[in-house]
């Protein structure tokens, strides 16, 4: 199975970074949502299994937690730490 591929998906006017596997899967969409403070990467072992079963798999990074290694600024808190208690 291919490594995780990240795409930007716009949902209800919000851009989300989403790990995507098996686009157009014949069994429908499997949506994997992580909890705080995890990332979509947490699903790295389940994503290939679901894709092999025929599902299109999306695992979005939630807006609050979606700070990757480049530490880009978090739009919800205007800081780089992206913790719920970060001063804005």
The first five atom37 places (N, CA, C, CB, O) and aatype in JSON, in Angstrom:
{
  "aatype": [20, 20, 20, 20, 20, 20, 20, 20, 20, 20, 20, 20, 20, 20, 20, 20, 20, 20, 20, 20, 20, 20, 20, 20, 20, 20, 20, 20, 20, 20, 20, 20, 20, 20, 20, 20, 20, 20, 20, 20, 20, 20, 20, 20, 20, 20, 20, 20, 20, 20, 20, 20, 20, 20, 20, 20, 20, 20, 20, 20, 20, 20, 20, 20, 20, 20, 20, 20, 20, 20, 20, 20, 20, 20, 20, 20, 20, 20, 20, 20, 20, 20, 20, 20, 20, 20, 20, 20],
  "atom_mask": [
    [1, 1, 1, 1, 1],
    [1, 1, 1, 1, 1],
    [1, 1, 1, 1, 1],
    [1, 1, 1, 1, 1],
    [1, 1, 1, 1, 1],
    [1, 1, 1, 1, 1],
    [1, 1, 1, 1, 1],
    [1, 1, 1, 1, 1],
    [1, 1, 1, 1, 1],
    [1, 1, 1, 1, 1],
    [1, 1, 1, 1, 1],
    [1, 1, 1, 1, 1],
    [1, 1, 1, 1, 1],
    [1, 1, 1, 1, 1],
    [1, 1, 1, 1, 1],
    [1, 1, 1, 1, 1],
    [1, 1, 1, 1, 1],
    [1, 1, 1, 1, 1],
    [1, 1, 1, 1, 1],
    [1, 1, 1, 1, 1],
    [1, 1, 1, 1, 1],
    [1, 1, 1, 1, 1],
    [1, 1, 1, 1, 1],
    [1, 1, 1, 1, 1],
    [1, 1, 1, 1, 1],
    [1, 1, 1, 1, 1],
    [1, 1, 1, 1, 1],
    [1, 1, 1, 1, 1],
    [1, 1, 1, 1, 1],
    [1, 1, 1, 1, 1],
    [1, 1, 1, 1, 1],
    [1, 1, 1, 1, 1],
    [1, 1, 1, 1, 1],
    [1, 1, 1, 1, 1],
    [1, 1, 1, 1, 1],
    [1, 1, 1, 1, 1],
    [1, 1, 1, 1, 1],
    [1, 1, 1, 1, 1],
    [1, 1, 1, 1, 1],
    [1, 1, 1, 1, 1],
    [1, 1, 1, 1, 1],
    [1, 1, 1, 1, 1],
    [1, 1, 1, 1, 1],
    [1, 1, 1, 1, 1],
    [1, 1, 1, 1, 1],
    [1, 1, 1, 1, 1],
    [1, 1, 1, 1, 1],
    [1, 1, 1, 1, 1],
    [1, 1, 1, 1, 1],
    [1, 1, 1, 1, 1],
    [1, 1, 1, 1, 1],
    [1, 1, 1, 1, 1],
    [1, 1, 1, 1, 1],
    [1, 1, 1, 1, 1],
    [1, 1, 1, 1, 1],
    [1, 1, 1, 1, 1],
    [1, 1, 1, 1, 1],
    [1, 1, 1, 1, 1],
    [1, 1, 1, 1, 1],
    [1, 1, 1, 1, 1],
    [1, 1, 1, 1, 1],
    [1, 1, 1, 1, 1],
    [1, 1, 1, 1, 1],
    [1, 1, 1, 1, 1],
    [1, 1, 1, 1, 1],
    [1, 1, 1, 1, 1],
    [1, 1, 1, 1, 1],
    [1, 1, 1, 1, 1],
    [1, 1, 1, 1, 1],
    [1, 1, 1, 1, 1],
    [1, 1, 1, 1, 1],
    [1, 1, 1, 1, 1],
    [1, 1, 1, 1, 1],
    [1, 1, 1, 1, 1],
    [1, 1, 1, 1, 1],
    [1, 1, 1, 1, 1],
    [1, 1, 1, 1, 1],
    [1, 1, 1, 1, 1],
    [1, 1, 1, 1, 1],
    [1, 1, 1, 1, 1],
    [1, 1, 1, 1, 1],
    [1, 1, 1, 1, 1],
    [1, 1, 1, 1, 1],
    [1, 1, 1, 1, 1],
    [1, 1, 1, 1, 1],
    [1, 1, 1, 1, 1],
    [1, 1, 1, 1, 1],
    [1, 1, 1, 1, 1]
  ],
  "atom_positions": [
    [[0.85, -1.18, 0.0], [0.0, 0.0, 0.0], [0.89, 1.23, 0.0], [-0.96, 0.01, 1.22], [1.96, 1.24, 0.61]],
    [[0.44, 2.28, -0.68], [1.19, 3.53, -0.76], [1.31, 4.17, 0.62], [0.52, 4.51, -1.74], [0.46, 3.94, 1.49]],
    [[2.37, 4.97, 0.84], [2.48, 5.72, 2.09], [1.35, 6.74, 2.17], [3.86, 6.41, 2.2], [0.65, 7.0, 1.19]],
    [[1.19, 7.32, 3.34], [0.13, 8.31, 3.5], [0.34, 9.48, 2.55], [0.08, 8.81, 4.95], [1.44, 10.01, 2.42]],
    [[-0.74, 9.88, 1.9], [-0.74, 11.02, 1.0], [-1.66, 12.06, 1.62], [-1.2, 10.62, -0.46], [-2.8, 11.76, 1.95]],
    [[-1.16, 13.28, 1.77], [-1.96, 14.35, 2.36], [-2.47, 15.27, 1.26], [-1.14, 15.15, 3.38], [-1.73, 15.66, 0.37]],
    [[-3.75, 15.61, 1.35], [-4.39, 16.53, 0.42], [-5.12, 17.58, 1.24], [-5.36, 15.8, -0.56], [-5.44, 17.36, 2.41]],
    [[-5.4, 18.72, 0.62], [-6.24, 19.73, 1.25], [-7.65, 19.55, 0.72], [-5.7, 21.18, 0.98], [-7.88, 19.59, -0.48]],
    [[-8.59, 19.35, 1.63], [-10.0, 19.2, 1.28], [-10.75, 20.38, 1.88], [-10.6, 17.83, 1.79], [-10.53, 20.73, 3.04]],
    [[-11.63, 21.0, 1.1], [-12.46, 22.08, 1.6], [-13.83, 21.52, 1.96], [-12.58, 23.23, 0.56], [-14.54, 20.98, 1.11]],
    [[-14.19, 21.64, 3.24], [-15.45, 21.12, 3.75], [-16.19, 22.26, 4.44], [-15.22, 19.92, 4.73], [-15.7, 22.82, 5.41]],
    [[-17.36, 22.59, 3.93], [-18.15, 23.71, 4.48], [-17.32, 24.99, 4.59], [-18.71, 23.34, 5.85], [-17.44, 25.72, 5.57]],
    [[-16.49, 25.26, 3.59], [-15.69, 26.47, 3.55], [-14.44, 26.43, 4.41], [-16.52, 27.6, 3.97], [-13.75, 27.44, 4.53]],
    [[-14.13, 25.29, 5.01], [-12.95, 25.15, 5.85], [-11.95, 24.23, 5.16], [-13.33, 24.6, 7.26], [-12.3, 23.12, 4.76]],
    [[-10.7, 24.69, 5.01], [-9.65, 23.86, 4.42], [-9.07, 22.95, 5.49], [-8.53, 24.74, 3.78], [-8.62, 23.42, 6.54]],
    [[-9.09, 21.64, 5.23], [-8.54, 20.66, 6.14], [-7.44, 19.87, 5.46], [-9.63, 19.72, 6.66], [-7.55, 19.54, 4.28]],
    [[-6.39, 19.57, 6.2], [-5.36, 18.67, 5.71], [-5.83, 17.26, 6.02], [-3.96, 18.98, 6.37], [-6.12, 16.93, 7.16]],
    [[-5.9, 16.41, 4.97], [-6.48, 15.08, 5.12], [-5.53, 14.03, 4.55], [-7.86, 15.0, 4.42], [-5.05, 14.16, 3.43]],
    [[-5.26, 12.99, 5.34], [-4.56, 11.82, 4.82], [-5.58, 11.04, 4.0], [-3.92, 10.93, 5.98], [-6.66, 10.71, 4.5]],
    [[-5.26, 10.74, 2.74], [-6.2, 10.1, 1.82], [-5.59, 8.82, 1.27], [-6.59, 11.05, 0.67], [-4.41, 8.78, 0.9]],
    [[-6.4, 7.77, 1.21], [-5.97, 6.51, 0.6], [-7.11, 5.93, -0.22], [-5.5, 5.49, 1.68], [-8.27, 6.08, 0.14]],
    [[-6.77, 5.28, -1.32], [-7.72, 4.59, -2.2], [-8.87, 5.49, -2.67], [-8.29, 3.39, -1.48], [-10.03, 5.15, -2.47]],
    [[-8.54, 6.63, -3.32], [-9.61, 7.51, -3.8], [-10.59, 6.75, -4.69], [-9.01, 8.7, -4.57], [-10.18, 5.96, -5.54]],
    [[-11.87, 7.0, -4.51], [-12.9, 6.34, -5.3], [-13.15, 4.9, -4.91], [-12.53, 6.4, -6.73], [-13.69, 4.13, -5.71]],
    [[-12.77, 4.52, -3.69], [-12.96, 3.14, -3.23], [-14.38, 2.66, -3.44], [-12.6, 3.03, -1.76], [-15.33, 3.4, -3.19]],
    [[-14.52, 1.42, -3.92], [-15.84, 0.89, -4.3], [-16.77, 0.64, -3.12], [-15.67, -0.4, -5.07], [-17.98, 0.5, -3.32]],
    [[-16.26, 0.59, -1.89], [-17.12, 0.31, -0.73], [-17.57, 1.57, -0.01], [-16.39, -0.58, 0.24], [-18.27, 1.49, 1.0]],
    [[-17.17, 2.74, -0.51], [-17.59, 3.99, 0.11], [-16.46, 4.62, 0.91], [-18.79, 3.76, 1.01], [-15.3, 4.21, 0.82]],
    [[-16.82, 5.61, 1.71], [-15.84, 6.4, 2.45], [-15.75, 5.94, 3.9], [-16.2, 7.89, 2.39], [-16.77, 5.78, 4.57]],
    [[-14.53, 5.73, 4.37], [-14.27, 5.49, 5.79], [-13.62, 6.76, 6.31], [-13.36, 4.2, 6.03], [-12.53, 7.13, 5.86]],
    [[-14.26, 7.43, 7.25], [-13.77, 8.68, 7.82], [-13.22, 8.39, 9.21], [-14.91, 9.76, 7.87], [-13.96, 7.96, 10.09]],
    [[-11.93, 8.63, 9.39], [-11.26, 8.36, 10.66], [-10.95, 9.7, 11.34], [-9.95, 7.53, 10.45], [-10.23, 10.52, 10.78]],
    [[-11.5, 9.92, 12.52], [-11.33, 11.19, 13.22], [-10.59, 10.94, 14.53], [-12.71, 11.88, 13.48], [-11.0, 10.12, 15.34]],
    [[-9.49, 11.66, 14.72], [-8.68, 11.51, 15.92], [-9.17, 12.43, 17.03], [-7.21, 11.79, 15.62], [-9.96, 13.34, 16.78]],
    [[-8.7, 12.19, 18.22], [-9.02, 13.06, 19.37], [-7.82, 13.93, 19.72], [-9.43, 12.22, 20.59], [-6.73, 13.75, 19.18]],
    [[-8.03, 14.86, 20.6], [-6.97, 15.76, 21.04], [-6.0, 15.0, 21.93], [-7.55, 16.99, 21.78], [-6.47, 14.26, 22.8]],
    [[-4.74, 15.12, 21.8], [-3.93, 15.96, 20.9], [-3.33, 15.18, 19.75], [-2.83, 16.63, 21.68], [-2.24, 15.53, 19.28]],
    [[-3.98, 14.16, 19.28], [-3.45, 13.3, 18.21], [-3.54, 13.97, 16.84], [-4.22, 11.98, 18.18], [-4.09, 15.07, 16.71]],
    [[-2.99, 13.31, 15.83], [-3.04, 13.75, 14.44], [-3.55, 12.61, 13.57], [-1.64, 14.23, 13.95], [-3.71, 11.49, 14.05]],
    [[-3.8, 12.88, 12.31], [-4.23, 11.84, 11.37], [-3.22, 10.7, 11.31], [-4.44, 12.43, 9.97], [-3.58, 9.56, 11.03]],
    [[-1.97, 11.01, 11.57], [-0.91, 10.01, 11.56], [-1.21, 8.87, 12.54], [0.44, 10.66, 11.92], [-0.7, 7.76, 12.37]],
    [[-2.03, 9.13, 13.54], [-2.4, 8.11, 14.52], [-3.09, 6.91, 13.88], [-3.31, 8.7, 15.59], [-3.07, 5.81, 14.42]],
    [[-3.7, 7.13, 12.72], [-4.44, 6.08, 12.01], [-3.57, 5.36, 10.99], [-5.66, 6.67, 11.32], [-4.1, 4.61, 10.17]],
    [[-2.25, 5.55, 11.01], [-1.36, 5.04, 9.95], [-1.43, 3.53, 9.77], [0.05, 5.43, 10.26], [-1.14, 3.04, 8.68]],
    [[-1.82, 2.79, 10.8], [-1.89, 1.33, 10.67], [-3.27, 0.89, 10.17], [-1.58, 0.66, 12.01], [-3.37, -0.14, 9.49]],
    [[-4.33, 1.63, 10.49], [-5.67, 1.28, 10.05], [-5.96, 1.72, 8.62], [-6.69, 1.9, 10.99], [-6.73, 1.06, 7.92]],
    [[-5.35, 2.81, 8.18], [-5.62, 3.35, 6.84], [-5.32, 2.32, 5.74], [-4.79, 4.6, 6.6], [-6.18, 2.09, 4.89]],
    [[-4.14, 1.69, 5.73], [-3.88, 0.72, 4.65], [-4.83, -0.48, 4.69], [-2.46, 0.23, 4.74], [-5.24, -0.97, 3.64]],
    [[-5.18, -0.94, 5.88], [-6.09, -2.08, 6.01], [-7.46, -1.75, 5.41], [-6.24, -2.49, 7.49], [-8.02, -2.54, 4.65]],
    [[-8.0, -0.58, 5.75], [-9.31, -0.18, 5.22], [-9.25, 0.04, 3.71], [-9.81, 1.1, 5.91], [-10.18, -0.32, 2.99]],
    [[-8.15, 0.62, 3.22], [-8.0, 0.83, 1.78], [-7.95, -0.5, 1.05], [-6.73, 1.65, 1.48], [-8.55, -0.65, -0.02]],
    [[-7.25, -1.47, 1.6], [-7.18, -2.8, 0.98], [-8.54, -3.5, 0.98], [-6.15, -3.67, 1.69], [-8.8, -4.35, 0.13]],
    [[-9.39, -3.16, 1.94], [-10.74, -3.72, 1.99], [-11.68, -3.04, 1.0], [-11.3, -3.59, 3.4], [-12.83, -3.45, 0.87]],
    [[-11.19, -2.0, 0.29], [-11.99, -1.36, -0.75], [-12.59, -0.02, -0.38], [-13.07, -2.25, -1.15], [-13.36, 0.54, -1.16]],
    [[-12.25, 0.5, 0.79], [-12.79, 1.8, 1.19], [-11.89, 2.94, 0.73], [-12.97, 1.86, 2.72], [-10.66, 2.79, 0.68]],
    [[-12.5, 4.08, 0.39], [-11.75, 5.32, 0.29], [-11.6, 5.79, 1.73], [-12.47, 6.41, -0.64], [-12.58, 5.81, 2.47]],
    [[-10.39, 6.16, 2.13], [-10.14, 6.51, 3.52], [-9.7, 7.96, 3.62], [-9.08, 5.58, 4.14], [-8.79, 8.4, 2.92]],
    [[-10.36, 8.7, 4.51], [-9.96, 10.06, 4.85], [-9.68, 10.11, 6.33], [-11.06, 11.1, 4.45], [-10.47, 9.61, 7.14]],
    [[-8.55, 10.7, 6.7], [-8.21, 10.93, 8.1], [-7.76, 12.39, 8.22], [-7.09, 9.93, 8.61], [-6.58, 12.69, 8.01]],
    [[-8.68, 13.29, 8.55], [-8.31, 14.71, 8.61], [-7.57, 15.05, 9.89], [-9.56, 15.58, 8.49], [-7.79, 14.46, 10.95]],
    [[-6.67, 16.03, 9.77], [-6.11, 16.66, 10.95], [-7.11, 17.73, 11.38], [-4.68, 17.27, 10.67], [-7.5, 18.57, 10.57]],
    [[-7.52, 17.71, 12.64], [-8.47, 18.72, 13.07], [-7.8, 20.08, 13.06], [-9.02, 18.4, 14.48], [-6.58, 20.17, 13.12]],
    [[-8.59, 21.12, 12.98], [-8.05, 22.46, 12.82], [-7.15, 22.85, 13.99], [-9.17, 23.46, 12.69], [-6.13, 23.51, 13.78]],
    [[-7.48, 22.47, 15.19], [-6.68, 22.85, 16.34], [-5.37, 22.1, 16.4], [-7.46, 22.62, 17.62], [-4.37, 22.63, 16.88]],
    [[-5.34, 20.86, 15.91], [-4.16, 20.01, 16.05], [-3.3, 19.94, 14.8], [-4.58, 18.63, 16.42], [-2.29, 19.24, 14.8]],
    [[-3.66, 20.62, 13.75], [-3.01, 20.41, 12.45], [-1.74, 21.22, 12.27], [-3.97, 20.74, 11.35], [-1.59, 21.91, 11.26]],
    [[-0.84, 21.16, 13.21], [0.45, 21.81, 13.04], [1.46, 20.71, 12.76], [0.85, 22.65, 14.31], [1.7, 19.84, 13.6]],
    [[2.04, 20.76, 11.6], [3.0, 19.73, 11.19], [4.41, 20.14, 11.59], [2.92, 19.47, 9.66], [4.59, 21.13, 12.3]],
    [[5.37, 19.4, 11.14], [6.76, 19.62, 11.53], [7.27, 21.01, 11.2], [7.64, 18.6, 10.87], [8.19, 21.5, 11.86]],
    [[6.7, 21.67, 10.2], [7.19, 23.0, 9.85], [6.67, 24.08, 10.79], [6.78, 23.34, 8.43], [7.04, 25.25, 10.65]],
    [[5.84, 23.72, 11.76], [5.33, 24.62, 12.8], [4.69, 25.88, 12.23], [6.45, 25.0, 13.73], [4.92, 26.98, 12.74]],
    [[3.9, 25.72, 11.17], [3.21, 26.88, 10.62], [2.24, 27.42, 11.68], [2.45, 26.53, 9.3], [1.86, 26.71, 12.61]],
    [[1.86, 28.65, 11.54], [1.01, 29.28, 12.54], [-0.38, 28.65, 12.54], [0.9, 30.8, 12.28], [-0.92, 28.29, 11.49]],
    [[-0.92, 28.52, 13.71], [-2.24, 27.91, 13.89], [-3.31, 28.98, 13.73], [-2.36, 27.21, 15.27], [-3.34, 29.92, 14.53]],
    [[-4.21, 28.88, 12.74], [-5.18, 29.94, 12.49], [-6.22, 30.08, 13.59], [-5.88, 29.69, 11.2], [-6.84, 31.13, 13.71]],
    [[-6.43, 29.05, 14.41], [-7.47, 29.16, 15.43], [-7.0, 29.85, 16.7], [-7.99, 27.79, 15.76], [-7.82, 30.34, 17.47]],
    [[-5.67, 29.89, 16.93], [-5.18, 30.5, 18.16], [-4.17, 31.62, 17.9], [-4.55, 29.46, 19.03], [-3.78, 32.31, 18.83]],
    [[-3.76, 31.8, 16.65], [-2.75, 32.78, 16.27], [-1.43, 32.56, 17.01], [-3.26, 34.19, 16.55], [-0.72, 33.52, 17.3]],
    [[-1.12, 31.32, 17.3], [0.16, 30.99, 17.93], [0.73, 29.76, 17.25], [0.01, 30.75, 19.46], [0.07, 29.17, 16.39]],
    [[1.93, 29.36, 17.62], [2.49, 28.15, 17.03], [2.33, 26.94, 17.91], [3.94, 28.35, 16.73], [2.63, 25.83, 17.48]],
    [[1.85, 27.1, 19.15], [1.75, 25.94, 20.03], [0.45, 25.18, 19.8], [1.84, 26.38, 21.47], [0.42, 23.96, 20.01]],
    [[-0.61, 25.84, 19.4], [-1.9, 25.22, 19.09], [-2.46, 24.39, 20.24], [-1.75, 24.36, 17.87], [-3.1, 23.36, 20.02]],
    [[-2.21, 24.82, 21.44], [-2.87, 24.16, 22.57], [-4.11, 24.95, 22.91], [-1.92, 24.05, 23.81], [-4.17, 26.15, 22.66]],
    [[-5.14, 24.29, 23.5], [-6.38, 24.99, 23.76], [-6.23, 26.17, 24.69], [-7.38, 24.05, 24.32], [-7.09, 27.05, 24.7]],
    [[-5.16, 26.22, 25.48], [-4.98, 27.31, 26.43], [-4.0, 28.35, 25.95], [-4.53, 26.77, 27.74], [-3.63, 29.24, 26.72]],
    [[-3.57, 28.28, 24.68], [-2.61, 29.25, 24.15], [-3.2, 30.66, 24.14], [-2.16, 28.86, 22.74], [-4.32, 30.84, 23.66]],
    [[-2.48, 31.64, 24.65], [-3.0, 33.0, 24.53], [-2.97, 33.44, 23.09], [-2.19, 33.96, 25.4], [-2.01, 33.14, 22.38]],
    [[-3.99, 34.13, 22.62], [-4.08, 34.52, 21.22], [-3.37, 35.72, 20.94], [-5.42, 34.69, 20.81], [-3.35, 36.18, 19.79]]
  ]
}
